[in-house]
Amino acid sequence: MKNIILAFLLTLILSCSDDKKTDKELLEKDKKELVENLDSYKIAIYKFGKILIRASAEKNTISPEFQSFKSDLDKIFNKVVKYDVKNTESLSVLDYISIYRDYKKMEDFIMKTDEDIFPTLIDAFNMTYGDSISKQREYLKGKEKVYVQNIEHAVLSAIVILSKDLGKEVSLYECSKTHPELLPDSEIKTLLQYFRGFLFFEKGLYYLSEDEISRNIDWLNNNKGVDLPYTRAMFQWGNLNNEQTYIGFHSLNHLFRGFDRLMMEREIDEKRALEDFEMFLKDTKEIGLDNEIVWSIETYLYLKNEESEKAITALTKLRTSKLLSYGDKEKIDESIEYVKNRKPGKVLNGFYDKYFLSKIATKYMFSILSKVDWKKVMKEQNIPHTEEIFETIDNLQDFLENLEKYSSTENLKKTGDEIKNKGKSLWNKAKELAE
């Protein structure tokens, strides 16, 4: 009987493993995991900051609950928008505690509210910084509003991912708020989907990433003559013509879909990954691209095909990359020695595995994103109040960092003596938050 039960349990476990699940089931699993990843304090207070800005332009009553918080939201917004990042004393510890107390009162409302029900950031900034004539302009509505707020979410996800304070968590939130499927087919849409695919990959949501990039590849395959000026600018491919830019972007989509599939667990996924990598190399050779990503994929395929001498040549090139740390280069040296002495049929070098490979690709993408002048891009698109938007982003980052710091239980207790001297009312409020 025990053996029967064990056999049953083993069968049940195996039937529930990823190996037995379909692409659709695994995609749904990633969607649930994405929602779980968005449930964090850092995202909550960032969302609070976004709603402060967007709700400042809201004229109508969205709901009785929103109306009850409207005056508090406007009061805090006025403090934040006037906050001087170069003068950290412009908000005192007491200000932060008071703001945090107001936030706690409306926390449930913030968490369950979709920020996209409010006017766009562009409309909010126009109301704050526009002249008397522009302030009379009607807010964006319908498809135009959907398009603009998608672009806003996408640009913010790219900007904050490089921030030491907001970083990947908040970037994932902004990424989750972009919906390329609601946009008309265009270069902008395909860039959004590529960037979403990269962020999902970086977060380990490989099936979500694969889904985004697969739709991108399908679109590119069906639009071979499409003009790609923004893509050329983003990847700093000024030396490539439009046809070459298309091939280069096509190659990068296959590259990251290959990484997605390489990180998956099923045998069929690895087979698909190798097909993507082969297409990546075919594309890059056609346009003469030769960099660390090419060398890393060449190494992987050469090792797979037992072509040791070619693998060593590719590894030697890869070692010269400025993207790699001293430790990375040490691992490559060990890999070269391993390949030199490896017997035919042995498994791939443990030092040069899929995690090391994906690390190189991620560093490469971050190096590209770090060189993009997003302020210049927005100005070239004639987006109004670009300077004010970036200034507010800087202020918001600093404000949220200090709000998190000063509202911690430890810091609330540390400031007790100061608050006692300022007034009993605030001291009691601080005690309530610290308990």
C-alpha positions as CSV (number, residue, x, y, z in Angstrom):
1,M,0.0,0.0,0.0
2,K,2.9,2.4,0.9
3,N,4.5,1.8,-2.5
4,I,1.2,2.5,-4.2
5,I,0.8,5.8,-2.4
6,L,4.4,6.8,-3.1
7,A,3.9,6.0,-6.8
8,F,0.7,8.0,-6.9
9,L,2.4,11.0,-5.2
10,L,5.3,10.8,-7.6
11,T,3.0,10.7,-10.6
12,L,1.1,13.6,-9.2
13,I,4.2,15.7,-8.7
14,L,5.5,14.9,-12.1
15,S,2.2,15.8,-13.7
16,C,2.3,19.2,-12.0
17,S,5.9,20.0,-13.0
18,D,6.7,22.6,-15.7
19,D,7.8,19.8,-18.0
20,K,4.2,18.7,-18.4
21,K,2.7,22.1,-18.6
22,T,1.7,23.9,-21.8
23,D,3.1,27.2,-23.0
24,K,-0.3,28.8,-22.1
25,E,-0.3,27.4,-18.6
26,L,3.2,28.6,-17.9
27,L,2.3,32.0,-19.3
28,E,-0.6,32.2,-16.9
29,K,1.7,31.2,-14.0
30,D,4.0,34.1,-14.9
31,K,1.1,36.6,-15.0
32,K,0.1,35.6,-11.4
33,E,3.7,35.9,-10.3
34,L,3.9,39.4,-11.8
35,V,0.9,40.5,-9.7
36,E,2.6,39.1,-6.6
37,N,5.8,41.0,-7.4
38,L,3.9,44.3,-7.5
39,D,2.8,43.9,-3.9
40,S,5.6,45.8,-2.1
41,Y,6.0,48.9,0.1
42,K,8.4,50.6,-2.4
43,I,5.9,50.2,-5.2
44,A,3.0,51.4,-3.0
45,I,4.7,54.7,-2.0
46,Y,5.9,55.2,-5.6
47,K,2.3,54.7,-6.8
48,F,1.2,57.2,-4.1
49,G,3.6,59.8,-5.6
50,K,2.3,59.1,-9.1
51,I,-1.3,59.5,-8.0
52,L,-0.4,62.7,-6.2
53,I,0.7,64.2,-9.5
54,R,-2.1,62.8,-11.7
55,A,-4.9,63.4,-9.3
56,S,-3.9,67.1,-8.9
57,A,-5.4,67.7,-12.4
58,E,-8.6,65.8,-11.7
59,K,-11.6,68.1,-11.8
60,N,-14.4,65.7,-11.5
61,T,-15.4,63.5,-8.6
62,I,-14.2,60.0,-9.5
63,S,-15.8,58.5,-6.4
64,P,-17.0,59.6,-2.9
65,E,-13.8,57.9,-1.5
66,F,-11.5,59.9,-3.8
67,Q,-13.4,63.1,-3.0
68,S,-12.8,62.5,0.7
69,F,-9.0,62.3,0.1
70,K,-8.8,65.0,-2.6
71,S,-7.9,67.9,-0.3
72,D,-5.2,65.8,1.4
73,L,-3.8,64.7,-1.9
74,D,-3.7,68.3,-3.2
75,K,-2.0,69.5,0.0
76,I,0.7,66.9,-0.2
77,F,1.2,67.5,-4.0
78,N,1.8,71.2,-3.4
79,K,4.5,70.3,-0.9
80,V,6.1,67.8,-3.2
81,V,6.0,70.0,-6.3
82,K,7.7,72.8,-4.4
83,Y,10.2,70.4,-2.9
84,D,13.8,71.5,-3.7
85,V,16.0,68.4,-4.2
86,K,19.1,70.6,-3.7
87,N,17.8,71.9,-0.4
88,T,16.8,68.8,1.7
89,E,15.6,71.1,4.5
90,S,12.7,72.3,2.4
91,L,10.7,69.5,4.1
92,S,11.3,68.8,7.8
93,V,11.1,65.5,9.6
94,L,7.8,66.6,10.9
95,D,6.5,67.3,7.4
96,Y,7.5,63.7,6.4
97,I,5.7,62.2,9.4
98,S,2.6,64.3,8.7
99,I,2.6,63.2,5.0
100,Y,3.2,59.6,6.0
101,R,0.2,59.7,8.4
102,D,-2.0,61.1,5.6
103,Y,-0.7,58.3,3.3
104,K,-1.6,55.6,5.8
105,K,-5.1,56.9,6.0
106,M,-5.5,56.5,2.2
107,E,-3.3,53.5,1.7
108,D,-6.1,51.1,0.9
109,F,-7.5,53.6,-1.6
110,I,-4.0,54.0,-3.3
111,M,-3.4,50.3,-3.6
112,K,-6.8,49.4,-5.2
113,T,-6.9,52.5,-7.5
114,D,-5.7,52.3,-11.0
115,E,-3.7,55.5,-11.6
116,D,-4.8,55.5,-15.3
117,I,-8.3,56.7,-14.3
118,F,-6.7,60.1,-13.7
119,P,-5.5,62.6,-16.3
120,T,-2.1,61.9,-17.9
121,L,1.1,63.3,-16.5
122,I,1.3,65.6,-19.4
123,D,-2.1,67.1,-18.5
124,A,-1.1,67.3,-14.9
125,F,2.1,69.2,-15.7
126,N,0.2,71.5,-18.1
127,M,-2.2,72.4,-15.3
128,T,0.8,73.2,-13.0
129,Y,3.2,74.8,-15.3
130,G,1.2,75.9,-18.4
131,D,0.1,79.4,-19.3
132,S,-3.4,80.7,-18.9
133,I,-4.4,79.7,-22.4
134,S,-2.9,76.1,-22.3
135,K,-4.6,75.5,-19.0
136,Q,-8.0,75.9,-20.8
137,R,-7.2,72.9,-23.1
138,E,-9.3,69.8,-22.7
139,Y,-7.7,66.8,-21.2
140,L,-6.7,63.9,-23.4
141,K,-9.4,61.3,-23.8
142,G,-10.0,57.9,-25.5
143,K,-7.4,56.5,-27.8
144,E,-5.2,59.6,-27.5
145,K,-5.1,59.3,-23.7
146,V,-4.3,55.6,-23.9
147,Y,-1.5,56.2,-26.3
148,V,0.1,59.0,-24.3
149,Q,-0.1,57.3,-20.9
150,N,1.4,54.1,-22.5
151,I,4.4,56.2,-23.6
152,E,4.7,57.8,-20.2
153,H,4.7,54.4,-18.5
154,A,7.3,53.1,-20.9
155,V,9.7,56.1,-20.6
156,L,9.4,56.0,-16.8
157,S,10.1,52.3,-16.7
158,A,13.3,52.9,-18.7
159,I,14.4,55.9,-16.6
160,V,13.8,54.5,-13.2
161,I,15.4,51.1,-13.9
162,L,18.8,52.9,-13.8
163,S,18.0,54.6,-10.5
164,K,19.6,53.4,-7.3
165,D,16.6,54.5,-5.3
166,L,13.6,53.3,-7.3
167,G,15.3,50.7,-9.5
168,K,13.9,47.4,-10.8
169,E,10.8,47.1,-8.6
170,V,9.3,50.4,-9.7
171,S,10.4,49.8,-13.3
172,L,8.5,46.5,-13.3
173,Y,5.4,48.4,-12.0
174,E,5.7,51.0,-14.8
175,C,6.3,48.2,-17.3
176,S,3.1,46.4,-16.0
177,K,1.1,49.5,-16.7
178,T,2.2,49.7,-20.4
179,H,-0.2,47.9,-22.7
180,P,1.3,47.7,-26.2
181,E,-1.7,45.6,-27.4
182,L,-3.8,48.7,-27.1
183,L,-1.6,50.7,-29.4
184,P,-1.7,50.7,-33.2
185,D,1.0,48.7,-35.0
186,S,4.1,50.9,-35.2
187,E,7.8,51.2,-34.4
188,I,6.9,52.7,-31.0
189,K,4.7,49.7,-30.2
190,T,7.5,47.2,-31.1
191,L,10.0,49.1,-29.0
192,L,7.7,49.0,-26.1
193,Q,7.1,45.3,-26.4
194,Y,10.9,44.7,-26.7
195,F,11.6,46.7,-23.6
196,R,8.8,45.0,-21.7
197,G,10.2,41.7,-22.8
198,F,13.7,42.6,-21.5
199,L,12.3,43.7,-18.1
200,F,10.3,40.6,-17.7
201,F,13.4,38.5,-18.6
202,E,15.5,40.5,-16.1
203,K,12.8,39.7,-13.4
204,G,12.8,36.0,-14.3
205,L,9.3,36.0,-15.8
206,Y,10.5,34.1,-18.9
207,Y,7.2,33.1,-20.3
208,L,5.8,36.6,-20.2
209,S,9.0,37.9,-21.8
210,E,8.8,35.2,-24.5
211,D,5.2,36.2,-25.3
212,E,6.1,39.8,-25.7
213,I,9.1,39.2,-27.9
214,S,7.4,36.5,-30.0
215,R,4.7,39.0,-31.0
216,N,7.4,41.4,-31.8
217,I,9.2,38.9,-34.1
218,D,5.9,38.1,-35.8
219,W,5.3,41.8,-36.5
220,L,8.8,42.3,-37.8
221,N,8.6,39.3,-40.1
222,N,5.4,40.8,-41.6
223,N,6.8,44.3,-41.9
224,K,10.2,43.9,-43.5
225,G,10.3,47.3,-45.1
226,V,9.3,49.3,-42.0
227,D,11.2,52.5,-41.2
228,L,12.9,52.3,-37.7
229,P,14.4,55.7,-36.9
230,Y,13.8,55.5,-33.1
231,T,15.3,52.1,-33.0
232,R,18.4,53.3,-34.8
233,A,18.7,56.2,-32.3
234,M,18.1,54.1,-29.2
235,F,20.7,51.5,-30.0
236,Q,23.2,54.1,-31.3
237,W,23.3,52.5,-34.8
238,G,23.9,55.7,-36.7
239,N,26.2,53.9,-39.1
240,L,23.5,51.5,-40.2
241,N,20.9,52.1,-42.9
242,N,17.2,51.3,-42.4
243,E,17.5,47.7,-43.8
244,Q,20.5,47.0,-41.5
245,T,18.7,48.5,-38.5
246,Y,15.8,46.2,-39.2
247,I,18.1,43.2,-39.3
248,G,19.9,44.3,-36.1
249,F,16.6,44.7,-34.2
250,H,15.3,41.4,-35.6
251,S,18.5,39.8,-34.3
252,L,18.1,41.3,-30.7
253,N,14.6,40.0,-30.5
254,H,15.7,36.5,-31.4
255,L,18.6,36.9,-28.9
256,F,16.4,37.7,-25.9
257,R,13.8,35.1,-26.9
258,G,16.6,32.6,-27.0
259,F,17.7,33.7,-23.5
260,D,14.1,33.3,-22.2
261,R,13.9,29.8,-23.6
262,L,17.4,28.9,-22.4
263,M,16.3,29.8,-18.8
264,M,13.2,27.5,-19.0
265,E,13.2,23.9,-17.8
266,R,11.7,21.9,-20.7
267,E,13.8,20.1,-23.3
268,I,11.8,21.7,-26.1
269,D,12.6,25.2,-24.7
270,E,16.4,24.6,-25.0
271,K,15.9,23.3,-28.6
272,R,13.9,26.5,-29.4
273,A,16.6,28.6,-27.8
274,L,19.3,27.2,-30.0
275,E,17.2,28.0,-33.1
276,D,16.9,31.6,-31.9
277,F,20.6,31.9,-31.2
278,E,21.4,30.6,-34.7
279,M,19.1,33.2,-36.2
280,F,20.7,35.9,-34.1
281,L,24.2,35.0,-35.4
282,K,22.9,34.8,-39.0
283,D,21.4,38.3,-38.7
284,T,24.5,39.8,-37.0
285,K,26.9,38.4,-39.5
286,E,24.8,39.8,-42.3
287,I,25.3,43.3,-41.1
288,G,28.8,42.9,-39.7
289,L,28.0,43.3,-35.9
290,D,30.8,42.0,-33.8
291,N,30.6,42.5,-30.0
292,E,30.5,40.8,-26.7
293,I,26.9,39.5,-27.3
294,V,28.0,37.9,-30.6
295,W,31.1,36.3,-29.0
296,S,29.1,35.0,-26.0
297,I,26.5,33.3,-28.2
298,E,29.2,31.9,-30.5
299,T,31.0,30.4,-27.5
300,Y,27.8,28.7,-26.3
301,L,27.0,27.2,-29.7
302,Y,30.6,26.2,-30.4
303,L,30.6,24.4,-27.0
304,K,27.3,22.7,-27.8
305,N,28.7,21.5,-31.2
306,E,32.1,20.3,-29.7
307,E,34.1,23.0,-31.6
308,S,36.6,23.7,-28.9
309,E,39.1,25.7,-30.9
310,K,36.4,28.1,-32.2
311,A,35.0,28.3,-28.6
312,I,38.4,29.4,-27.3
313,T,38.7,32.0,-30.0
314,A,35.3,33.5,-29.1
315,L,36.1,33.3,-25.3
316,T,39.3,35.2,-25.9
317,K,37.5,38.0,-27.7
318,L,34.8,38.1,-25.0
319,R,37.5,38.6,-22.3
320,T,38.3,42.0,-23.8
321,S,34.8,43.3,-23.1
322,K,34.6,46.4,-21.0
323,L,31.2,45.2,-19.7
324,L,32.8,42.4,-17.7
325,S,34.2,42.6,-14.2
326,Y,37.5,41.3,-13.0
327,G,35.7,38.3,-11.6
328,D,33.9,37.7,-14.9
329,K,37.2,37.7,-16.7
330,E,38.6,35.2,-14.2
331,K,35.7,32.9,-14.9
332,I,36.4,33.2,-18.7
333,D,40.1,32.3,-18.1
334,E,38.9,29.2,-16.1
335,S,36.5,28.4,-19.0
336,I,39.3,28.6,-21.6
337,E,41.4,26.2,-19.5
338,Y,38.5,23.9,-19.1
339,V,37.7,23.8,-22.9
340,K,41.4,23.1,-23.7
341,N,41.4,20.1,-21.4
342,R,37.8,18.9,-21.9
343,K,37.2,15.4,-23.2
344,P,34.7,15.1,-26.0
345,G,31.1,14.5,-24.8
346,K,31.6,16.1,-21.4
347,V,28.9,18.5,-20.2
348,L,29.2,22.2,-20.8
349,N,31.6,24.2,-18.6
350,G,29.9,25.0,-15.4
351,F,31.6,28.4,-15.4
352,Y,30.1,29.3,-18.7
353,D,26.5,28.3,-18.1
354,K,23.2,29.9,-19.0
355,Y,23.3,32.2,-16.0
356,F,26.6,33.7,-16.9
357,L,25.5,34.0,-20.5
358,S,22.3,35.9,-19.5
359,K,24.4,38.1,-17.2
360,I,26.4,39.3,-20.1
361,A,23.3,40.1,-22.2
362,T,21.7,42.0,-19.3
363,K,24.8,44.1,-18.8
364,Y,24.8,44.8,-22.6
365,M,21.2,46.0,-22.5
366,F,21.8,48.2,-19.4
367,S,24.8,49.7,-21.1
368,I,22.6,50.7,-24.0
369,L,19.8,52.1,-21.8
370,S,22.3,54.1,-19.7
371,K,23.4,56.0,-22.9
372,V,19.9,57.0,-24.0
373,D,19.3,60.7,-23.4
374,W,15.6,60.4,-22.5
375,K,15.2,64.1,-22.0
376,K,16.5,64.7,-25.5
377,V,14.2,62.0,-26.9
378,M,11.2,63.6,-25.3
379,K,12.1,67.1,-26.5
380,E,12.5,65.8,-30.0
381,Q,9.0,64.4,-29.7
382,N,7.8,67.9,-28.7
383,I,6.5,66.7,-25.4
384,P,5.6,69.8,-23.4
385,H,7.2,70.6,-20.0
386,T,10.0,68.0,-20.4
387,E,12.3,70.0,-18.1
388,E,9.7,70.2,-15.4
389,I,8.9,66.4,-15.8
390,F,12.5,65.4,-15.2
391,E,12.9,67.9,-12.4
392,T,9.8,66.4,-10.7
393,I,11.0,62.9,-11.3
394,D,14.3,63.8,-9.4
395,N,12.3,65.5,-6.7
396,L,9.9,62.6,-6.4
397,Q,12.8,60.0,-6.1
398,D,14.4,62.1,-3.3
399,F,11.0,62.7,-1.6
400,L,10.0,59.0,-1.6
401,E,13.5,58.0,-0.4
402,N,13.2,60.4,2.6
403,L,9.6,59.4,3.2
404,E,10.6,55.8,3.5
405,K,13.5,56.7,5.7
406,Y,11.8,59.0,8.1
407,S,8.6,56.9,8.4
408,S,10.4,53.8,9.6
409,T,9.6,52.7,13.1
410,E,13.2,53.2,14.2
411,N,13.4,56.8,12.9
412,L,10.0,57.7,14.3
413,K,11.2,56.8,17.7
414,K,14.5,58.6,17.2
415,T,12.7,61.9,16.4
416,G,10.5,61.6,19.5
417,D,12.4,64.2,21.5
418,E,12.3,66.7,18.6
419,I,8.5,66.2,18.1
420,K,7.8,66.5,21.9
421,N,9.4,70.0,21.7
422,K,7.3,70.9,18.7
423,G,4.0,70.0,20.1
424,K,2.1,67.3,21.9
425,S,-0.3,66.6,19.0
426,L,2.4,65.6,16.5
427,W,4.2,63.6,19.3
428,N,1.0,61.6,19.8
429,K,0.7,61.1,16.0
430,A,4.3,59.8,15.8
431,K,3.7,57.4,18.7
432,E,0.7,56.0,16.9
433,L,2.7,55.3,13.8
434,A,5.7,53.9,15.8
435,E,3.5,51.4,17.7
